[in-house]
Amino acid sequence: MVYIYSIIYRLVLYPYLLWRGRKALSHTWYRRLRMTLLVEFLLALLGVLIHRYIEHSLMSFYMSMGLFIFFSLGYASVFALLINGLRLLDERYLGWYARLGSRIKLWAERLVWLLSGVIFLGTMYSGYLNVADPATRYHRLVIDRLANPSIPAEHRLRLALLTDLHIGEGITPGYVEQAVDRTLAEKPDLVLIGGDYIDHDHKYAYTERVMQAMRRLNQAPHGVYYVLGNHEYRVDTLANMRWVEQVGGTLLVDSVAQPAGGLINLIGRDDYVNRSRAMLEQLTRGLDTSRPTILLEHTPEELDSLKGESIDLALYGHTHGGQLWPMPLLIWLKYGIVSGTERIGQTEVCVTSGIGAAGAPYRIGTRSELVIYDLYW
């Protein structure tokens, strides 16, 4: 859908740019702008029409660049609209701009265009870098209810949490390989994949290069466990589920496993989009509370349901940390947390911004991340 939105946005934005450009640019530069916008729009439209039929790295780059242009034009145009809004307020209430000479006004218009271009190029570069160079977030959790503070912890378990990989046109095989390399370099005992490992079409995940990379995660001594995210429910959920088995992972759908030789309880909860999923209290009923209990779930909905449950650590993704500023504000209003950790009852809650990105490898105001948890008890 983001590709469709980008075309609609261009249909609104490009006439505005041409209207402003006619006033600020010379005739030659205006013609160049008009031709550039026309060609770019036709290329973007062509990509939307044919991208599902061509699976190639060049097509992935082509579509990603289209979204980069779309997102960065958004930031540049918001800046230009803000400046023009201030100018209109000045004309109505102060009149400072009206008293300027025509030459100064022309240069002011050109300065706005120049700064808009800087914002456009700057957000393209930083948007890509925020995905291409993920952070590694380290957390240490001592499970007090099971630990004796007077003696060293008997058990230590290292978890690697990867969510929101979004394998697709934007998240390429090369990126998947790098994410796997980064994960294995941390020597995790257990790898947890918190949903949205597929972006919009599973054919990209079924390529041999991607599957070989994901199979390498099975080097973790206690295995790799997956849960479903909302994107796995978008197209051919059964194929998305079979993929987990084919890369050697274990898919938990409203079920509980005891990995690490039975040292922990791992609850894998179905995603919130499945309204018939099990209640959390059903999944925790009868669990052996003498071992740590970890909840792996994609969407941080209904966090208050953790209160009163014997869950030591709850792991979520989905939010992408907002992915595009100012979306973090809306994410916070919806879930009460954007990314990071907090305590709810006796549970430590961790919401990660995810290792990948939806649509295109582009983030503003947030960064892709791998989460490493060291548990002690």
N, C-alpha and C positions, 0 to 999 in steps of 0.2 A: 504493500500500500504506500510505502514512503516514496516509491518511484512515481506513483500517480499524483501524490501530493506535490512532488517537485515540479511536475508539468503544470499543475493548476497554479502554483505559486509563480512560475515564470510568466504565465498568461496575465497575471496581475502586475507583476513587478516590471517586466520589460517595457510595457507602454509608459509606465511612470518614468523609467530611466530615460527613455527617448524624449519625453516631454521636458524633463529637466536638462537633458543634454543639449537640446535645441537652443536653450537660453545661454548655456555656459560655454559651449564648445564652438570652435571654428567650423566652417562648413565641411572642411576636409575631415577633421576628427569626428564630426557628427556622422558623416557617411560611413566612416570606419566602425564607429560604435554600432550603427544600425545593421551593418553587414555581420559584425561579430555576433550580435545578439540573435539575429535570424539564423545563422549557421549553427550556433550553439543550441538554440531551441530545437531545430530540426534533428540534430544529432541526438539530443536527449530523448526526443520523441521516438526516433528510430530505435534507440536502445531499449526503451520500455516495450516496444512492439516485438522485438526479436530476441531479447536476452534469455528468455526461458528455453529457446531452441538451440542455443549455441553455448556449449560448455567448454570454455577455453580461458586460459590465463589472461589473454588480451581482452576478452569480453569482461572478465572480472575487473580488470583495471579500468576499462572504459566506463562501466557502470559506477564503479567507486568514484571516479573523477567527476561523473555527473552529479553524484550526491555531494561531493566536496564543494563543487561550484554552488549547488543549491543551498547548502548550509551556510557557507561563507558569504554568499550574496545576501542571505538573510541578516547576518550581523552587520554587514556594510550598509544595507538599505535601512535598517533600524537607526543606525547612526545618522544617515542622511535625513531621514524623516524627523528625527529629534531636532537636528539643526534647523530644518525648515519650519518645524513647529515653534521653535524659539523665535525665529524670524517673524512669523505671523503674529505671535504674542507681542513682539516689539512694535510691529506696525500698528497694532490695535491700541497699545497702552503707552508706549514710550516714544516711538518715532525716531530712535537713534539710527537705525539702519536706513531709513528714508532720507536722512540728511547727508548720507555718504555720497560721494561722487560716483558717476556711472562706471568709471574705470576701477575704482576700489571695489564696487559691487561685483564687477566681472571677476576680479582676482579672488574675491571672497568665495564666489561660486566655484572657481577652479580649485581653490584650496579644499573646499568640501569634497570635491571629486577626488583630489589627491589623497586626502585622509581616508576616504572610503576605500580607495584602492589599497592603501596600507593595511587597513583592517581586513579587507578581503584576503590579501596574501598572507598576513600574519595569522589569521585564524585557520587558514588552510594548513600552514606549516605546524602550528601548535596542535591543531586538531588531530593531525596524523601522528605527531610525536607522542601524544598522550595515550595512544593505543600501542604504537610500535615499541615503546619502551615501558613495559609494565613495572609497577612497583612490587616489592615483596613485603608484605605486612606480617610481622611476627607477634604472636600472642603467647603468653604463658598463663596457664590456668591450673592452680592447685585445687583439687576437689576436696575442700575442707571436711566435708561430712565423712569422707573415707580415709583421710590422712591423719596421721598422728603427728602433731606439731613438734613433739619432742624427739622424733627420730627422722632420718632421711626418708624420702618417699620410696616406697617399695617398687612402684611401677612408673614407667615413663612411656608415653606413646606420642609419636609425632604424626599429625594429620596434615595433609595438603588439601586445601579446598579450592576447586576450580568451578566457577559458575559462569553462565552466560558466554560461552565460547562462540556461539552463533556461527558455526561453520557454514560458509556460503560464498557468495561472490566476493564479499569484502574480506572475510577471514579466510585466507588462502591456505593451501597445504604448507607453504613455507612458514606462515604464522603459527599454524598448529604445531609444526615440528619445533619451533622455538619455544612455544609454551610448554611442550612436553619436556624439552631439554632443561628449561628453567625449573620445572617441577622436580625432575629426577635429581638435579644438582643439590636439592635440599634433603635428599635421602629420607623421604617420608616412609613411615611404617604402613600407612593407610592413605589411599587417595579417594577423595569424595568429589563427585561431579554433581553440582547442584542444579541441574536442569538447564534448558535452553542451549543444549549442545548443538542443536540444529537451528539455522536461522529461518529460512522459509521453504527450502526445497532440499530433501534428503539426498539428492543425487550428488551434491558436492561432498557430503560426508562419506558416501559409498565409493569414492575414488580410492584406488589402492594405496596411494601415497599417504592420504589422510588416515586410512585404517591401519597401516603399518605404524604410523607415528603413535596413534592412540593405543595400539597393542603394547607398545613399549612401557606404558604406565603399569602394566602387570608385573613389572620388576619390583614394585612395592611388596614387601614381604607378606602383608595381610590383605592384599587385593585392592580392587577398584570397585566402588559402589556408586550407582547413579540413581537419581530421581528424575521424574518428568517435570518440565516447565511448561508454561503456556504456549511456547512456540512449537513444542512437540505435538500439541493438539491441533495445530492449524491445518496441516496437510498430512494425510496418510500416517496416522499415529502408530499403526501396527508396524509399518516399515521403520519408523523411528525407534520403536521398541526393539525390533529384531536387530537393528544395528548394534545396540549395546551388547547383545549376546555374541555377535560376530567379531567384535573387537575384544572380547574376553572379559567384559565387565559383568557385574551383577546388578540388575535393575530391581529396586525396591519400590513397590507400588502399594501403599498402605500395608506395609509388612515390616517385620523386625528381623534383624540378623544379629548374630553374636560373633563378629570377626575377632581377629587378634587372639585366636585360640580360646575364645569364649570370655575374654577379659572384659569386654564392654557390650552394652546393648546399643545397637544402631537402629533407630527408627527411620524408615524412609517413607515420608508422607506424600501422597498424591497432590498434584497442584490444585490451587484454589479454583481454577476454571472448571474442574470436575466437581460440580455441586453435590454429587452423590458420594464423594469421598468419605472415608471413615472419620469420626470424631476423634480428636486427640486422646480423649480419655479412654476410648476403646483400644487404642494402640498401646497405651501405657498400662492397661489393666493386667495384673498378674506378672509384671516384670520383676526380675530379681534386682532389688535396689541395693544389694551389696556390691554391685559393680557399677561403674560409671554409665550413664545413659545419655546418648547423643541423639538429637533430632536433626535430620537433614530434610529440608523443605525448600521449595523454590521461592514462593512469594511470601513476604512477611505480613500476611493478613492474620487478623485475630490473635495478635500477640498477647492480649490479656488472657487468652485461654491457657497460657503457660503457668499462670499463678495457681499454686496448689499442686502442680504436677512435679513428680520427682525426676526432673530433667536437668542435667548439669550443664549442658551446652546445646544451644539451638543455633543452627547454621542456615542462613538464607542468602539469596541473591536477588535477581529480578530488577532491582532499582537502577542499576548501572551508575549509582551515585548521581543520577539525574541525566547523565551523558551529555546533555546540551544545556548550558546555562541559559535562562534561569529556571529550568525544569526542577532543580533540587528543591526549590520552594514548594512546588506542587507535590513532589514526592513526600516531603515532610508533612504537608497538610493531610495527605492520604494515609500514610503509615506511621507517622510520628518519629520516624528515623529514616535517614537517607543512606548512610553507610557508617560503619564503625561498630562499636560495642556498647552495650548497656546491660544493667541488671533488671530483670523482671522476676520478682519473687526470689526463688533460689537459683534461677537459671541465668547463665551468662548468654546473652543474645549477640550474635555477630551477623551483621548484614554487610556483604561484600559488594563492591561496585563491579566485580566480575573481571574476567581475564580478557574478554573480547569486546565486541561492540555490535549493536544491531544495525543492519543496513550497510554501513560503510565503516571502515576503521577510522572513526572521527569522534573526538570528544573535546568539549570545551567546558572548563570548570571542574573537571573530574579526570581521573586517570585509571586505566586498567590496572588490575592487581591480582597477584597470587597471595593467598592467605595460608600461613603456616601456624598451626596450633601445637604447642607442646603441653600435653596433659600430664599431671603428676598426682599420684594418690598412693 
